[in-house]
Amino acid sequence: MALSGIQIYKLLPQTNCKECGFPTCLAFAMKLAAKQVELSACPYVTEESIALLAESSAPPIRLVSLKSDGYETKAGNEVVLFRHEKTFYNKPGLFVKVVDTESPEAIKAKISAADRYVVNYVGIELTVDGFAIEAASGDPEKFSAAVKLAREASKRPLILVSRDPSIISAGLKALEAGESALIHGADKSNWEVMAALAQEHKAALAVISTDLETSADLTEKIRGKGVEDLAIDPDTTGLGAMLTFNTIARRMALKKNFKPLGFPIIVFPKDLVAATQAISKYAGFVVIDDFKPDEVYPLLVLRQNIYTDPQKPIQVQPGVYEINNPNSEAPVLVTTNFSITYFSVANEVEGSGLPAWLMVCDAEGMSVLTAWAAGKFDAERIAKSVKGSDLASKVSPKRVVLPGHVAVLSGELEEELPGWDVRVGPREAVDIPKFLKEAL
């Protein structure tokens, strides 16, 4: 049973030292009861109190980690329903499914292609997280062989999919030493044997059920057997049913602190729309049927956007970037260090084939208009960035180009940079190539 704020307060040192970041121990206790802080923030809590407060300080959704040789995929440990309330922490693992009835060549080819797949999105490398091996054959030896093939082609974490304990056992024995996979899965008929396998092999276990009541009942029974790393599979059909199951489970875990549903959710979407919904609404593991780069890419980008901390914009390092081997006659383009802004500008310039110096100013990760409105991107800051570089000795004539959205800064920048020809560029990055060809 979760403790109230007053009950937690009685177990704290009550020194009001403020080292936790709150003015009083009572304020900290209230935040701890609401799952908005961690107990480790209190430097003076006793070991006895830690033991008593363990349940109240535990995250409402358990953190489940799948590990293999050099890779780890984490799901769970979330504390809010909507990322703008705080942030989401662990991106849902994106897994590609292979079936053991496929030929060995097909299995290795599919896994190898997905394993090599890397895309660069605003300076971040995006990849799939692992593979799910499904035992469609019903043959333990064939399933074991498929797991071994997967291990030869990739070292990423695995999900083993079968409700037959003998098949799962064969697959677990084919894994490399020290790795932890996810078993999928346990239902009303096999949960005891599956729990024993999960405990023996230190694996996580997915619970399969079409309704929340059965899911909660099964997780409690399995936890009673000593298995804590669980996932929940809403074995439902249709977008509406999946959305309802996932949302209620998440709300029960976060708002009611209902431990039997406080686990990551695993889904097996049948199309791109269902996969998109799963990523957007609370899935911890997403298993897609096939590897198609044109479908995987938007899923990875969507996931990255949702799981980027809204209070910490993605930034690039301020400084001067050389594009297309600029010479002394190349113009100096100015922008902010917000990653999406930087890559939008840089990609357009690079695609034009024309040389340019790109002066990236420190605007605390804000876009051009946002930074200008916040006073983080003004003529003084731009001039300071230009003067702090060695561009004056590298370019002749000295031409600096402002983003069109901040044309109002041109007069002030001319005063800050005497001897420089201040130009106003286009408002949109897509118009930069035409501007470079025609206006300069």
C-alpha positions as CSV (number, residue, x, y, z in Angstrom):
1,M,0.0,0.0,0.0
2,A,1.4,3.4,-1.0
3,L,2.0,5.8,1.9
4,S,0.5,9.3,2.2
5,G,2.6,12.4,2.3
6,I,2.2,12.7,6.0
7,Q,3.2,9.0,6.5
8,I,6.3,9.6,4.4
9,Y,7.1,12.8,6.3
10,K,7.2,10.9,9.6
11,L,10.0,8.7,8.1
12,L,12.1,11.6,6.9
13,P,14.8,13.2,9.1
14,Q,12.6,16.4,9.4
15,T,15.7,18.7,9.4
16,N,14.3,21.0,6.7
17,C,17.9,21.2,5.3
18,K,16.7,22.2,1.8
19,E,19.4,20.1,0.2
20,C,16.7,18.1,-1.6
21,G,15.6,21.3,-3.4
22,F,12.5,21.8,-1.4
23,P,12.0,24.3,1.5
24,T,10.7,21.7,4.0
25,C,10.8,18.0,4.5
26,L,7.0,18.0,4.4
27,A,7.1,19.6,0.9
28,F,9.5,16.9,-0.2
29,A,7.3,14.2,1.3
30,M,4.3,15.4,-0.6
31,K,6.2,15.4,-3.9
32,L,7.5,11.9,-3.1
33,A,4.0,10.7,-2.5
34,A,3.0,12.1,-5.9
35,K,5.9,10.3,-7.6
36,Q,7.4,13.6,-8.7
37,V,10.8,13.2,-7.0
38,E,13.0,10.3,-6.0
39,L,13.9,9.3,-2.5
40,S,17.6,9.6,-3.3
41,A,17.3,13.4,-3.4
42,C,17.3,13.3,0.4
43,P,20.9,12.9,1.6
44,Y,20.1,12.1,5.2
45,V,17.3,9.5,5.0
46,T,18.2,6.4,7.1
47,E,18.6,2.9,5.8
48,E,15.6,1.8,7.9
49,S,13.4,4.5,6.4
50,I,14.6,3.6,2.9
51,A,13.4,0.1,3.5
52,L,10.0,1.3,4.7
53,L,9.7,3.9,1.9
54,A,10.7,1.5,-0.9
55,E,7.2,1.0,-2.2
56,S,6.3,4.7,-2.1
57,S,9.6,5.8,-3.7
58,A,9.4,3.1,-6.5
59,P,8.4,4.4,-9.9
60,P,4.8,3.8,-10.7
61,I,5.8,1.9,-13.9
62,R,8.6,-0.6,-13.4
63,L,11.8,-0.2,-15.4
64,V,12.4,-3.3,-17.6
65,S,15.8,-3.7,-19.3
66,L,16.6,-6.1,-22.1
67,K,20.4,-6.6,-22.3
68,S,22.7,-8.3,-24.8
69,D,26.3,-8.0,-25.9
70,G,26.9,-4.2,-25.9
71,Y,23.2,-3.3,-26.2
72,E,20.4,-2.4,-23.8
73,T,16.8,-1.4,-24.4
74,K,14.8,0.1,-21.5
75,A,11.1,0.6,-21.1
76,G,9.0,1.9,-18.2
77,N,10.0,4.2,-15.4
78,E,7.6,6.8,-16.7
79,V,5.9,9.2,-14.2
80,V,3.5,11.3,-16.3
81,L,0.6,10.8,-18.8
82,F,1.7,13.6,-21.1
83,R,5.2,14.6,-21.8
84,H,4.6,18.4,-21.4
85,E,3.8,17.6,-17.7
86,K,7.5,16.7,-17.3
87,T,9.0,14.4,-19.9
88,F,9.0,10.8,-21.1
89,Y,12.3,9.0,-20.2
90,N,12.6,5.7,-22.0
91,K,11.7,5.5,-25.7
92,P,9.7,2.4,-26.6
93,G,11.9,-0.3,-28.1
94,L,11.3,-0.9,-31.8
95,F,11.7,-4.6,-32.6
96,V,11.5,-6.3,-36.0
97,K,9.8,-9.7,-36.0
98,V,11.1,-12.8,-37.8
99,V,9.4,-16.2,-38.0
100,D,11.2,-19.5,-37.5
101,T,9.4,-21.0,-40.6
102,E,11.4,-18.6,-42.8
103,S,14.5,-20.0,-44.5
104,P,17.8,-19.5,-42.7
105,E,19.0,-17.2,-45.5
106,A,15.8,-15.1,-45.3
107,I,16.2,-14.8,-41.5
108,K,19.8,-13.7,-41.6
109,A,19.2,-11.3,-44.5
110,K,16.3,-9.6,-42.8
111,I,18.0,-9.2,-39.5
112,S,21.3,-8.1,-41.0
113,A,19.6,-5.4,-43.0
114,A,17.7,-4.1,-40.0
115,D,20.8,-4.3,-37.8
116,R,22.8,-2.2,-40.2
117,Y,20.1,0.4,-40.7
118,V,21.1,3.8,-39.3
119,V,19.6,7.2,-40.1
120,N,20.8,10.6,-39.0
121,Y,18.1,12.9,-37.7
122,V,19.2,16.4,-36.6
123,G,22.5,14.9,-35.6
124,I,21.1,11.9,-33.7
125,E,21.6,8.4,-35.0
126,L,18.4,6.4,-35.0
127,T,18.2,2.6,-35.2
128,V,15.9,-0.3,-34.4
129,D,16.4,-1.8,-31.0
130,G,16.2,-5.5,-31.4
131,F,14.4,-8.5,-32.9
132,A,11.5,-10.7,-32.0
133,I,11.7,-14.4,-32.9
134,E,8.3,-16.1,-33.3
135,A,7.9,-19.8,-33.1
136,A,5.4,-20.4,-35.8
137,S,6.8,-23.9,-36.5
138,G,5.9,-25.4,-33.2
139,D,9.3,-27.1,-33.3
140,P,11.7,-26.4,-30.4
141,E,14.8,-27.3,-32.5
142,K,13.7,-25.0,-35.4
143,F,13.0,-22.2,-32.9
144,S,16.4,-22.7,-31.3
145,A,18.1,-22.6,-34.7
146,A,16.3,-19.3,-35.5
147,V,17.5,-17.8,-32.3
148,K,21.1,-18.8,-33.1
149,L,20.8,-17.3,-36.6
150,A,19.6,-14.1,-35.1
151,R,22.5,-14.0,-32.7
152,E,24.9,-14.6,-35.6
153,A,23.4,-11.7,-37.6
154,S,23.0,-9.2,-34.7
155,K,23.9,-8.6,-31.1
156,R,20.8,-6.6,-30.3
157,P,18.3,-7.7,-27.6
158,L,15.7,-10.4,-28.4
159,I,12.1,-11.1,-27.7
160,L,11.2,-14.8,-27.8
161,V,7.6,-15.4,-28.9
162,S,5.7,-18.5,-28.1
163,R,3.2,-19.7,-25.5
164,D,4.7,-23.2,-25.4
165,P,7.2,-23.5,-22.5
166,S,9.2,-26.2,-24.1
167,I,9.8,-24.0,-27.2
168,I,10.7,-21.0,-25.0
169,S,13.1,-23.1,-23.0
170,A,14.9,-24.2,-26.2
171,G,15.2,-20.6,-27.3
172,L,16.5,-19.4,-24.0
173,K,19.2,-22.1,-24.0
174,A,20.3,-20.8,-27.4
175,L,21.0,-17.3,-26.1
176,E,24.5,-16.1,-25.2
177,A,25.6,-16.1,-21.5
178,G,24.7,-12.9,-19.6
179,E,22.0,-11.6,-21.8
180,S,18.4,-11.0,-20.7
181,A,15.6,-11.5,-23.2
182,L,11.9,-10.9,-23.0
183,I,9.7,-14.0,-23.0
184,H,6.3,-13.6,-24.7
185,G,4.4,-14.9,-23.1
186,A,2.5,-16.0,-20.1
187,D,-1.3,-16.6,-20.1
188,K,-3.8,-18.2,-17.7
189,S,-2.8,-21.7,-18.8
190,N,1.0,-21.5,-18.7
191,W,2.0,-18.7,-16.3
192,E,3.5,-20.9,-13.6
193,V,5.9,-22.7,-16.0
194,M,6.7,-19.5,-17.8
195,A,7.4,-17.7,-14.5
196,A,9.8,-20.5,-13.6
197,L,11.7,-20.2,-16.9
198,A,11.9,-16.4,-16.5
199,Q,13.3,-16.8,-13.0
200,E,15.8,-19.4,-14.1
201,H,17.1,-17.5,-17.0
202,K,16.8,-14.0,-15.5
203,A,14.5,-13.0,-18.3
204,A,11.6,-10.5,-18.4
205,L,8.1,-12.0,-19.0
206,A,5.2,-10.6,-21.0
207,V,1.7,-11.3,-19.7
208,I,-1.0,-11.8,-22.4
209,S,-4.6,-11.0,-21.8
210,T,-7.5,-9.3,-23.5
211,D,-8.7,-7.6,-20.4
212,L,-7.2,-5.5,-17.6
213,E,-8.6,-7.6,-14.8
214,T,-6.9,-10.8,-16.0
215,S,-3.7,-8.9,-16.7
216,A,-3.6,-7.6,-13.1
217,D,-4.4,-11.0,-11.7
218,L,-1.6,-12.7,-13.7
219,T,1.1,-10.1,-12.8
220,E,0.3,-10.5,-9.1
221,K,0.5,-14.2,-9.3
222,I,3.8,-14.1,-11.2
223,R,5.3,-11.5,-8.8
224,G,4.4,-13.9,-6.0
225,K,6.7,-16.4,-7.7
226,G,9.6,-13.9,-7.6
227,V,9.5,-12.5,-11.1
228,E,9.4,-8.7,-11.1
229,D,10.4,-7.7,-14.6
230,L,7.1,-8.0,-16.5
231,A,5.4,-6.5,-19.5
232,I,1.7,-6.5,-20.4
233,D,0.3,-7.4,-23.8
234,P,-3.2,-6.1,-24.5
235,D,-4.1,-9.0,-26.8
236,T,-6.7,-6.9,-28.5
237,T,-7.8,-6.1,-32.1
238,G,-8.5,-2.7,-33.4
239,L,-7.1,0.7,-32.7
240,G,-9.9,1.7,-30.3
241,A,-9.5,-1.4,-28.1
242,M,-5.7,-1.0,-27.9
243,L,-5.9,2.7,-27.1
244,T,-8.5,2.1,-24.3
245,F,-6.4,-0.7,-22.8
246,N,-3.1,1.2,-22.9
247,T,-4.6,4.4,-21.5
248,I,-6.5,2.8,-18.6
249,A,-3.4,0.8,-17.7
250,R,-1.2,3.9,-17.7
251,R,-3.8,5.9,-15.7
252,M,-4.2,3.2,-13.1
253,A,-0.5,2.9,-12.6
254,L,0.2,6.7,-12.4
255,K,-2.9,8.1,-10.9
256,K,-4.0,5.3,-8.6
257,N,-0.6,3.7,-8.0
258,F,-2.1,0.4,-8.9
259,K,1.0,-1.9,-8.9
260,P,-0.5,-4.9,-10.8
261,L,-0.7,-2.7,-13.9
262,G,2.5,-0.8,-13.4
263,F,4.5,-2.4,-16.1
264,P,5.6,-1.5,-19.7
265,I,3.1,-2.5,-22.4
266,I,4.2,-4.6,-25.4
267,V,2.2,-4.4,-28.7
268,F,2.3,-6.2,-32.1
269,P,0.8,-3.6,-34.5
270,K,-0.2,-5.0,-37.9
271,D,0.2,-1.8,-39.8
272,L,2.0,1.6,-39.8
273,V,-1.1,3.4,-38.3
274,A,-1.3,1.0,-35.3
275,A,2.5,1.3,-34.8
276,T,2.2,5.1,-34.7
277,Q,-0.6,4.9,-32.2
278,A,1.4,2.5,-30.0
279,I,4.4,4.8,-29.9
280,S,2.3,7.8,-29.2
281,K,0.1,6.1,-26.5
282,Y,2.1,4.3,-24.0
283,A,3.7,1.2,-25.6
284,G,7.1,0.2,-24.0
285,F,8.0,-2.4,-26.7
286,V,6.7,-2.2,-30.3
287,V,7.1,-5.3,-32.5
288,I,6.6,-4.7,-36.2
289,D,6.0,-7.5,-38.7
290,D,8.5,-6.5,-41.4
291,F,11.5,-4.3,-42.0
292,K,10.7,-1.6,-44.5
293,P,13.0,1.5,-44.3
294,D,10.3,3.8,-45.7
295,E,8.0,2.7,-42.8
296,V,10.7,2.4,-40.1
297,Y,12.1,5.9,-40.6
298,P,8.9,7.8,-39.7
299,L,8.4,5.6,-36.7
300,L,11.9,6.4,-35.4
301,V,11.5,10.1,-36.0
302,L,8.1,10.1,-34.3
303,R,9.5,8.3,-31.3
304,Q,12.5,10.7,-31.1
305,N,10.3,13.7,-31.2
306,I,7.9,12.4,-28.5
307,Y,10.7,11.3,-26.2
308,T,12.8,14.5,-26.5
309,D,12.6,16.5,-23.3
310,P,10.4,19.5,-24.2
311,Q,12.3,21.6,-21.7
312,K,15.7,20.7,-23.2
313,P,15.8,21.5,-27.0
314,I,18.1,19.5,-29.1
315,Q,21.2,21.7,-29.8
316,V,24.2,21.7,-31.9
317,Q,27.6,23.1,-31.0
318,P,27.8,26.9,-31.7
319,G,30.6,27.9,-34.0
320,V,31.5,28.2,-37.7
321,Y,30.7,25.3,-40.0
322,E,32.2,25.0,-43.5
323,I,29.8,23.8,-46.2
324,N,30.9,22.8,-49.7
325,N,34.5,23.9,-49.1
326,P,34.0,27.7,-48.8
327,N,36.6,30.1,-50.1
328,S,37.2,33.8,-49.2
329,E,34.4,34.9,-51.5
330,A,31.7,32.7,-49.9
331,P,29.1,34.5,-47.8
332,V,28.6,34.0,-44.0
333,L,25.1,32.7,-43.2
334,V,23.8,33.2,-39.7
335,T,21.4,30.9,-37.7
336,T,20.8,29.6,-34.2
337,N,22.0,26.4,-32.6
338,F,18.5,24.7,-32.5
339,S,19.2,21.4,-34.2
340,I,16.3,21.3,-36.6
341,T,17.0,24.9,-37.7
342,Y,20.7,24.1,-38.2
343,F,20.1,21.0,-40.2
344,S,17.4,22.6,-42.3
345,V,19.8,25.4,-43.3
346,A,22.8,23.2,-43.6
347,N,21.1,20.6,-45.8
348,E,19.7,23.3,-48.2
349,V,23.1,24.9,-48.6
350,E,24.8,21.6,-49.1
351,G,22.2,20.5,-51.6
352,S,22.7,23.7,-53.6
353,G,26.3,22.8,-54.2
354,L,27.3,26.4,-53.4
355,P,30.0,27.2,-50.8
356,A,29.1,29.1,-47.6
357,W,30.3,29.7,-44.1
358,L,27.5,28.9,-41.5
359,M,27.8,31.0,-38.3
360,V,25.8,29.1,-35.6
361,C,25.1,31.4,-32.7
362,D,24.4,30.2,-29.2
363,A,20.7,30.8,-28.7
364,E,20.2,28.2,-25.9
365,G,18.7,25.7,-28.4
366,M,15.9,28.0,-29.6
367,S,14.7,28.5,-33.2
368,V,15.3,31.9,-34.9
369,L,12.0,33.5,-34.0
370,T,11.7,32.0,-30.6
371,A,15.3,33.1,-29.7
372,W,14.7,36.6,-31.1
373,A,11.5,37.0,-29.1
374,A,13.3,35.8,-25.9
375,G,16.2,38.2,-26.4
376,K,18.6,35.3,-27.1
377,F,19.3,36.1,-30.7
378,D,20.0,39.8,-31.3
379,A,22.5,42.0,-33.1
380,E,24.9,42.1,-30.2
381,R,25.0,38.4,-29.8
382,I,25.4,37.8,-33.5
383,A,28.2,40.4,-33.7
384,K,29.9,38.8,-30.7
385,S,29.9,35.4,-32.4
386,V,31.3,36.8,-35.6
387,K,34.0,38.7,-33.8
388,G,34.8,35.7,-31.7
389,S,35.6,33.7,-34.8
390,D,38.3,34.3,-37.3
391,L,35.9,34.9,-40.2
392,A,37.1,38.5,-40.7
393,S,40.4,37.2,-41.9
394,K,38.9,34.4,-44.1
395,V,36.4,36.3,-46.1
396,S,36.6,39.1,-48.6
397,P,34.2,40.8,-49.3
398,K,32.8,40.6,-45.8
399,R,29.1,39.6,-46.3
400,V,26.9,38.3,-43.5
401,V,23.4,37.1,-44.2
402,L,20.6,37.3,-41.6
403,P,17.6,34.9,-41.5
404,G,14.6,36.7,-43.2
405,H,12.5,36.4,-40.0
406,V,14.8,38.8,-38.2
407,A,15.3,41.4,-40.9
408,V,14.6,44.0,-38.3
409,L,18.1,43.3,-36.8
410,S,19.9,44.4,-40.0
411,G,20.4,48.1,-39.0
412,E,21.6,47.2,-35.5
413,L,24.0,44.6,-36.9
414,E,25.5,47.1,-39.3
415,E,26.4,49.3,-36.3
416,E,27.8,46.3,-34.4
417,L,29.9,45.0,-37.4
418,P,31.3,48.1,-39.2
419,G,32.9,47.1,-42.5
420,W,30.6,44.2,-43.1
421,D,27.9,44.1,-45.8
422,V,24.8,42.9,-43.9
423,R,22.2,41.2,-46.1
424,V,18.8,39.8,-45.3
425,G,18.2,36.2,-46.5
426,P,15.0,34.3,-47.1
427,R,12.5,33.5,-44.4
428,E,12.4,29.8,-45.2
429,A,15.4,27.4,-45.5
430,V,14.0,25.9,-48.7
431,D,14.5,29.3,-50.5
432,I,18.2,29.5,-49.6
433,P,19.6,27.8,-52.8
434,K,17.8,30.3,-55.0
435,F,19.0,33.2,-52.8
436,L,22.6,32.1,-53.0
437,K,22.4,31.8,-56.8
438,E,20.5,35.0,-57.6
439,A,21.0,37.5,-54.7
440,L,24.7,37.1,-53.9
